Amino acid sequence: MKASELRAKSAAELQEELLALSRAQLGLRVQLATQQQNNTSQLGKTRRDIARIKTVLREKGVQQ
């Protein structure tokens, strides 16, 4: 997910995306802890996507 794509979305859409990614991150961490996750790079990608969304929300001046 690119920052330019995120900037085109509304604040409400970004909040929903942030919530979905946070839930996905929790699931990935549980899978990693129980050794069910084979693709460990997915956790890092999710974390970076969350950071991108938070950055765009902050640029827009929306409180989290």
Buried (B, 14 or more C-beta within 10 A) or exposed (E): EEEEEBEEBEEEEBBEBBEEBEEBBEEBBEBBEEEEBEEEEBBEEBBEBBEBBBEBBEEEEBEE
